[in-house]
Amino acid sequence: MIMNEELNELVDKKLDKIFADYSQTKDLNDLHEELAADLLAAAKDNLIEDVTPKEAVDQAFEDFGDIDEVIDSVLNENNSKESDHYHKTLHEHNFDVDTNGVRLDDGKLLNIDEDGITVNGGKTIRINDEGIKVGNMTIDENGVSFGKKSKHSTHKFHAQFNKDNYDTEVNVESLPLIDESEFEFAGLQNIIISYKSASLKVLATDGDKIKIREYMSRSNPNYQVKTDLNGDTLKITQGDVPRFLSLKLKVQILIPKQFSGLLDVYNHSGKIQVRDLNNLQQGIVKTQSGIIYGNNLKGNEITASAGSGNVTLENICSNDQLVIKTNSGVVNLDSINSVKYQIEAKSGTIKALDLSGAGVIGAKSGTIKIIYKKVTGDITVDSGSGTIKLEMPKEDSYTFDLEATSGVVKMKRNAQLKHDIFNLKEGQVGNNPQYNLKARAKSGTIKVE
């Protein structure tokens, strides 16, 4: 506890010295708090054997980089809203040109002389005989390096690497493993996962425990996952998200293959990948702005929904109902089998290969291209603006009703036609109809093969 207090005091002291040059605002106070928490966490990680608290804090500040740049970026955001103050501040800079070179604010902001060029005292850019330095990146005769932070991270990775128990699902991640936790699987009926912004993988495991692994660019405990186990429900929620500091986060959640309850996965923005779970009662995968990828999933009810983003599903089997929706994006499907399906793209393309089952497919604006493997009931396909191309099973017998309000209808199968005009085809294929095919296009071509 005493050690934590000492680290906290050292961090605050160094930050206070940096912030003393700036007028305090609410945003800067919030930034100060974020930086203090982040740097304190980094200092704790650095506090290993033979390292003093001061050295640990100094290393944390050095690894972080130029804090003045972060402060300036926050101030610039405010200045963009207060253009009068921005221009006034700009005009108060001291600009000098003489035989010694060029200086802005006595060389603090910009200095050009016979020794080279520096911006922001060399913290942002330094160009001289030794090479070029931009932030933490240095280019010199030895090549390209990214400061002590990358070197430290590399050494840490090799130190933690276990050659005898190598799991590619873990070690391929480019970010350091910051947090790992596990839960007993027995008795769980509901797993609810919610993240704000992450690259999220939900994978099956042969083990009997649920495991959560978080790889992130910052080691602040406040940013780590929050979990709540209540009865038969486990809730997994992303930790705090910094307002000003960037945070890269990759998450891996391993779930035993025999899990047979509700799996509800939400990631507001970012990638979601769900794989190899074949006993789900209900599977729900949603994103507001991101990409959904599902492979080898089976359950009674499966839902994939993206507000803005693509949905790609492969080897999916739903015993009852499959719902796929995207407001703006592409839907790519391969080897899908569902008793009943509802597939919708308000603005985007729908492509399906080897689709089995029955249901409704609709796109307000975009192409629909479906290759059916097996049809078990009535089909309705609707496009507001775009082409509909359907390839039906060759041996099937069915009735059809195809109409393009402003377009052309092409029926390439041998059929008995009741109505046959350029934008309307109605009739029957085969002698023993098993289902009805209905397709509508307000503006576009309908083609059935």
For each residue, the residues with C-beta under 8 A, 3 or more apart:
1: 4 5
2: 5 6
3: 6 7 47 53
4: 1 7 8 44
5: 1 2 8 9
6: 2 3 9 10 53
7: 3 4 10 11 40 43 44 47 53 56 57
8: 4 5 11 12 36 40
9: 5 6 12 13
10: 6 7 13 14 43 53 54 57
11: 7 8 14 15 36 39 40 43 57 60
12: 8 9 15 16 36
13: 9 10 16 17
14: 10 11 17 18 57 61
15: 11 12 18 19 32 35 36 39 67
16: 12 13 19 20
17: 13 14 20
18: 14 15 21 67 68 71
19: 15 16 22 24 28 32 71
20: 16 17
21: 18
22: 19 28 71 75
23: 28
24: 19 28 29
25: 28 29 78
26: 29 30
27: 30 31 74 77 78 244
28: 19 22 23 24 25 31 32 71 74 75
29: 24 25 26 32 33
30: 26 27 33 34 243 244
31: 27 28 34 35 70 71 74 243 244
32: 15 19 28 29 35 36
33: 29 30 36 37
34: 30 31 37 38 242 243 244 245
35: 15 31 32 38 39 64 67 70 245
36: 8 11 12 15 32 33 39 40
37: 33 34 40 41 220 222
38: 34 35 41 42 64 218 220 242 245
39: 11 15 35 36 42 43 57 60 61 64
40: 7 8 11 36 37 43 44 60 220
41: 37 38 44 45 218 219 220 221
42: 38 39 45 46 59 60 63 64 218 219
43: 7 10 11 39 40 46 47 53 56 57 59 60
44: 4 7 40 41 47 56 219
45: 41 42 219
46: 42 43 51 55 56 57 59 60
47: 3 7 43 44 51 53 56
48: 51
49:
50:
51: 46 47 48 55 56 59
52: 55 56
53: 3 6 7 10 43 47 56 57
54: 10 57 58
55: 46 51 52 58 59
56: 7 43 44 46 47 51 52 53 59 60
57: 7 10 11 14 39 43 46 53 54 60 61
58: 54 55 61 62
59: 42 43 46 51 55 56 62 63 148 152
60: 11 39 40 42 43 46 56 57 63 64
61: 14 39 57 58 64 67
62: 58 59 147 148 149
63: 42 59 60 147 148 149 152
64: 35 38 39 42 60 61 67
65: 69 135 136 147 149
66: 69 70 120 123 124 135
67: 15 18 35 61 64 70 71
68: 18 71 72 120 123
69: 65 66 72 73 120 123 124 135
70: 31 35 66 67 73 74 244 245
71: 18 19 22 28 31 67 68 74 75
72: 68 69 75 76
73: 69 70 76 77 244
74: 27 28 31 70 71 77 78 244
75: 22 28 71 72 78 79
76: 72 73 79 80
77: 27 73 74 80 81
78: 25 27 74 75 81 82
79: 75 76 82 83 85 86 89
80: 76 77 83 86
81: 77 78
82: 78 79 85 86
83: 79 80 86 87
84: 87 88
85: 79 82 88 89
86: 79 80 82 83 89 90
87: 83 84 90 91
88: 84 85 91 92
89: 79 85 86 92 93
90: 86 87 93
91: 87 88
92: 88 89
93: 89 90 104 105 109
94: 103 104 105 106
95: 103 104
96: 102 103 104 106
97: 101 102 103
98: 101
99:
100: 103 113
101: 97 98 111 112 113 114
102: 96 97 110 111 112 113
103: 94 95 96 97 100 106 107 110 111 112
104: 93 94 95 96 107 108 109 110 111
105: 93 94 108 109 110
106: 94 96 103
107: 103 104 110 111 118
108: 104 105 111 120 121
109: 93 104 105 119 120
110: 102 103 104 105 107 117 118 119
111: 101 102 103 104 107 108 117 118
112: 101 102 103 116 117
113: 100 101 102 116
114: 101
115: 128
116: 112 113 126 127 128 129
117: 110 111 112 125 126 127 128
118: 107 110 111 121 122 125 126 127
119: 109 110 122 123 124 125 126
120: 66 68 69 108 109 123 124 125
121: 108 118
122: 118 119 125 126 133
123: 66 68 69 119 120
124: 66 69 119 120 134 135
125: 117 118 119 120 122 132 133 134
126: 116 117 118 119 122 132 133
127: 116 117 118 132 133
128: 115 116 117 131
129: 116
130: 140
131: 128 138 139 140 141
132: 125 126 127 138 139 140
133: 122 125 126 127 137 138 139
134: 124 125 137 139
135: 65 66 69 124
136: 65 146 147 149 150
137: 133 134 144 145 146 147
138: 131 132 133 144 145 146 147
139: 131 132 133 134 143 144
140: 130 131 132 143
141: 131
142: 145
143: 139 140
144: 137 138 139
145: 137 138 142 150 151
146: 136 137 138 149 150
147: 62 63 65 136 137 138 150 151
148: 59 62 63 151 152
149: 62 63 65 136 146 152 153
150: 136 145 146 147 153 154
151: 145 147 148 154 155
152: 59 63 148 149 155 156
153: 149 150 156 157 176
154: 150 151 157 158
155: 151 152 158 159
156: 152 153 159 160 176
157: 153 154 160 161 176
158: 154 155 161
159: 155 156
160: 156 157 177
161: 157 158 166 171
162: 165 166
163: 166
164:
165: 162
166: 161 162 163 171
167: 170 171
168: 171 172
169: 172 201 203 252 254
170: 167 173 177 213 252
171: 161 166 167 168
172: 168 169
173: 170 177 215 250 252
174: 215 250
175: 178 215 216 217 248 249 250
176: 153 156 157 215 216 219
177: 160 170 173 180 213 214 215
178: 175 214 215 216 218 219 224
179: 212 213 214 216 224 225
180: 177 211 212 213 214
181: 211 212 225 227
182: 209 210 211 212
183: 188 209 210 227 229 234
184: 187 208 209 210
185: 188 208 209 210 255 256 258 259
186: 208
187: 184 232
188: 183 185 191 210 232 233 234 259 261
189: 232 233 261 262
190: 232 233 234 261 262 264
191: 188 210 233 234 236 255 259 261 262 263 264
192: 233 234 235 236 262 264
193: 200 202 236 237 253 263 264 265 266
194: 235 236 237 238 266
195: 198 200 237 238 249 251 266 267 268 270
196: 238 241 267 268 269
197: 238 241 247 249 267 268 269 270
198: 195 238 249 250 251 267 270
199: 249 250 251 270 271
200: 193 195 250 251 253 265 267 270 271 272 273
201: 169 250 251 252 253 273 274 275
202: 193 253 255 263 265 272 273 274 275 277
203: 169 252 253 254 255 273 274 275 276
204: 254 255 256 257 275 276 277 278
205: 211 254 255 256 257
206: 256 257
207: 211 254 256
208: 184 185 186 256
209: 182 183 184 185 256
210: 182 183 184 185 188 191 234 253 254 255 256
211: 180 181 182 205 207 252 253 254
212: 179 180 181 182 225 227 236 251 252 253 254
213: 170 177 179 180 251 252 253 254
214: 177 178 179 180 224 225 249 250 251 252
215: 173 174 175 176 177 178 249 250 251 252
216: 175 176 178 179 219 223 224 247 248 249 250
217: 175 246 247 248 249
218: 38 41 42 178 223 242 245 247
219: 41 42 44 45 176 178 216
220: 37 38 40 41 223 224 242
221: 41 224 239
222: 37 239 240
223: 216 218 220 239 240 241 242 247 249
224: 178 179 214 216 220 221 239
225: 179 181 212 214 236 237 238 239 251
226: 236 237 238 239
227: 181 183 212 234 235 236 237
228: 234 235 237
229: 183 233 234 235
230: 233 235
231:
232: 187 188 189 190 261
233: 188 189 190 191 192 229 230
234: 183 188 190 191 192 210 227 228 229
235: 192 194 227 228 229 230
236: 191 192 193 194 212 225 226 227 253
237: 193 194 195 225 226 227 228
238: 194 195 196 197 198 225 226 241 249
239: 221 222 223 224 225 226
240: 222 223
241: 196 197 223 238 247
242: 34 38 218 220 223 245 246 247
243: 30 31 34
244: 27 30 31 34 70 73 74
245: 34 35 38 70 218 242
246: 217 242
247: 197 216 217 218 223 241 242
248: 175 216 217
249: 175 195 197 198 199 214 215 216 217 223 238
250: 173 174 175 198 199 200 201 214 215 216
251: 195 198 199 200 201 212 213 214 215 225
252: 169 170 173 201 203 211 212 213 214 215
253: 193 200 201 202 203 210 211 212 213 236
254: 169 203 204 205 207 210 211 212 213
255: 185 191 202 203 204 205 210 259 263 277
256: 185 204 205 206 207 208 209 210 259
257: 204 205 206 276 277 278 279
258: 185 279
259: 185 188 191 255 256 263 277 279 280
260: 279 280 281
261: 188 189 190 191 232 280 281 282
262: 189 190 191 192 280 281 282 283 284
263: 191 193 202 255 259 274 277 280 282 283 284
264: 190 191 192 193 282 284
265: 193 200 202 272 274 284 285 286
266: 193 194 195 285 286 287
267: 195 196 197 198 200 270 271 272 286 287 290
268: 195 196 197 287 288 289 290
269: 196 197 287 288 289 290
270: 195 197 198 199 200 267 287 290 291
271: 199 200 267 290 291 293
272: 200 202 265 267 285 287 290 291 292 293
273: 200 201 202 203 293 294 295
274: 201 202 203 263 265 277 283 285 292 293 294 295 297
275: 201 202 203 204 294 295 296 297
276: 203 204 257 295 296 297
277: 202 204 255 257 259 263 274 280 283 296 297 298 299
278: 204 257 296 297 298
279: 257 258 259 260 298 299
280: 259 260 261 262 263 277 283 297 298 299 300 302
281: 260 261 262 299 300 301
282: 261 262 263 264 299 300 301 302 303
283: 262 263 274 277 280 297 299 301 302 303
284: 262 263 264 265 302 303 305
285: 265 266 272 274 292 294 303 304 305
286: 265 266 267 303 304 305 306
287: 266 267 268 269 270 272 290 291 292 305 306 307 309
288: 268 269 306 307 308
289: 268 269 306 307 308 309
290: 267 268 269 270 271 272 287 306 309
291: 270 271 272 287 306 309 310 311 312
292: 272 274 285 287 304 306 309 310 311 312 313
293: 271 272 273 274 312 313
294: 273 274 275 285 297 302 304 312 313 314 316
295: 273 274 275 276 313 314 315
296: 275 276 277 278 314 315 316
297: 274 275 276 277 278 280 283 294 302 313 315 316 317
298: 277 278 279 280 316 317 318 319
299: 277 279 280 281 282 283 302 317 318 319
300: 280 281 282 318 319 320 321
301: 281 282 283 318 320 321 322 323
302: 280 282 283 284 294 297 299 316 318 321 322 323 338
303: 282 283 284 285 286 322 323 324
304: 285 286 292 294 311 313 323 324 325
305: 284 285 286 287 311 323 324 325 326
306: 286 287 288 289 290 291 292 309 310 311 325 326 327 329
307: 287 288 289 326 327 328
308: 288 289 326 327 328 329
309: 287 289 290 291 292 306 326 328 329
310: 291 292 306 326 329 330 331 332 348
311: 291 292 304 305 306 324 326 329 330 331 332
312: 291 292 293 294 331 332 333
313: 292 293 294 295 297 304 316 324 332 333 334 336
314: 294 295 296 333 334 335
315: 295 296 297 334 335
316: 294 296 297 298 302 313 322 333 335 336 337 338
317: 297 298 299 337 338
318: 298 299 300 301 302 321 322 337 338 339 340 341 357
319: 298 299 300 339
320: 300 301 338 339 340
321: 300 301 302 318 338 339 340 341 342
322: 301 302 303 316 318 336 338 340 341 342 343 357 359
323: 301 302 303 304 305 341 342
324: 303 304 305 311 313 331 333 341 342 343 344
325: 304 305 306 342 343 344 345
326: 305 306 307 308 309 310 311 329 330 331 344 345 346 348
327: 306 307 308 346 347
328: 307 308 309 346 347 348
329: 306 308 309 310 311 326 345 347 348
330: 310 311 326 345 348 349 350 351
331: 310 311 312 324 326 343 345 348 349 350 351 352
332: 310 311 312 313 351 352
333: 312 313 314 316 324 336 343 350 351 352 353 355
334: 313 314 315 352 353 354
335: 314 315 316 353 354 373
336: 313 316 322 333 341 352 354 355 356 357
337: 316 317 318 356 357 374
338: 302 316 317 318 320 321 322 341 356 357 359
339: 318 319 320 321 357 358 376
340: 318 320 321 322 357 358 359 377
341: 318 321 322 323 324 336 338 355 357 358 359 360 361
342: 321 322 323 324 325 359 360
343: 322 324 325 331 333 350 352 359 360 361 362
344: 324 325 326 360 361 362 363
345: 325 326 329 330 331 348 349 350 362 363 364 366
346: 326 327 328 363 364 365
347: 327 328 329 363 364 365 366
348: 310 326 328 329 330 331 345 363 365 366
349: 330 331 345 363 366 367 368 369 386
350: 330 331 333 343 345 361 363 366 367 368 369 370
351: 330 331 332 333 367 369 370
352: 331 332 333 334 336 343 355 361 369 370 371
353: 333 334 335 371
354: 334 335 336 371 372 373
355: 333 336 341 352 370 371 372 373
356: 336 337 338 372 373 374 375 376
357: 318 322 336 337 338 339 340 341 374 375 376 377
358: 339 340 341 375 376 377 378 379 435
359: 322 338 340 341 342 343 377 379 380
360: 341 342 343 344 379 380 381 382
361: 341 343 344 350 352 368 370 379 380 381 382
362: 343 344 345 381 382 383
363: 344 345 346 347 348 349 350 366 367 368 382 383 384 386
364: 345 346 347 383 384 385
365: 346 347 348 384 385 386
366: 345 347 348 349 350 363 383 385 386
367: 349 350 351 363 383 386 387 388 389
368: 349 350 361 363 381 383 386 387 388 389 390
369: 349 350 351 352 387 389
370: 350 351 352 355 361 381 389 390 391
371: 352 353 354 355 391
372: 354 355 356 375 390 391 392 393
373: 335 354 355 356 393
374: 337 356 357 393
375: 356 357 358 372 379 392 393 396 398 434 435
376: 339 356 357 358 435
377: 340 357 358 359 435
378: 358 435 436 437 438
379: 358 359 360 361 375 435 436 437 438
380: 359 360 361 438 439
381: 360 361 362 368 370 388 390 437 438 439 440
382: 360 361 362 363 439 440 441
383: 362 363 364 366 367 368 386 387 388 440 441 442 444
384: 363 364 365 441 442 443
385: 364 365 366 442 443 444
386: 349 363 365 366 367 368 383 441 443 444
387: 367 368 369 383 441 444 445 446 447
388: 367 368 381 383 439 441 444 445 446 447
389: 367 368 369 370 447 449
390: 368 370 372 381 437 439 446 447 448 449
391: 370 371 372 448 449
392: 372 375 396 398 413 429 437 448 449
393: 372 373 374 375 396
394:
395:
396: 375 392 393 429 430 434 435
397: 428 429 430 431 432 433 434
398: 375 392 428 429 430 433 434 435 436 437
399: 427 428 429 433 435 436 437
400: 411 415 425 426 427 428 429 436 437 438 439 448
401: 426 436 437 438 439
402: 409 411 424 425 426 437 438 439 446 448
403: 409 423 424 425 439 440 441 446
404: 407 408 409 423 424 440 441 442 443 444 445 446
405: 423 440 441 442 443
406: 423 442 443
407: 404 423 441 443 444 445 446
408: 404 422 423 445 446
409: 402 403 404 422 423 424 425 445 446 447
410: 425 445 446 447 448
411: 400 402 415 417 425 427 448
412: 447 448 449
413: 392 429 448 449
414: 429
415: 400 411 425 427 428 429
416: 427 428 429
417: 411 420 425 426 427
418: 426 427 428
419: 424 425 426 427
420: 417 424 425 427
421: 424 425
422: 408 409
423: 403 404 405 406 407 408 409
424: 402 403 404 409 419 420 421
425: 400 402 403 409 410 411 415 417 419 420 421 446 448
426: 400 401 402 417 418 419
427: 399 400 411 415 416 417 418 419 420
428: 397 398 399 400 415 416 418 433
429: 392 396 397 398 399 400 413 414 415 416 433
430: 396 397 398 433
431: 397
432: 397
433: 397 398 399 428 429 430 436
434: 375 396 397 398
435: 358 375 376 377 378 379 396 398 399
436: 378 379 398 399 400 401 433
437: 378 379 381 390 392 398 399 400 401 402 448
438: 378 379 380 381 400 401 402
439: 380 381 382 388 390 400 401 402 403 446 448
440: 381 382 383 403 404 405
441: 382 383 384 386 387 388 403 404 405 407 444 445 446
442: 383 384 385 404 405 406
443: 384 385 386 404 405 406 407
444: 383 385 386 387 388 404 407 441
445: 387 388 404 407 408 409 410 441
446: 387 388 390 402 403 404 407 408 409 410 425 439 441
447: 387 388 389 390 409 410 412
448: 390 391 392 400 402 410 411 412 413 425 437 439
449: 389 390 391 392 412 413
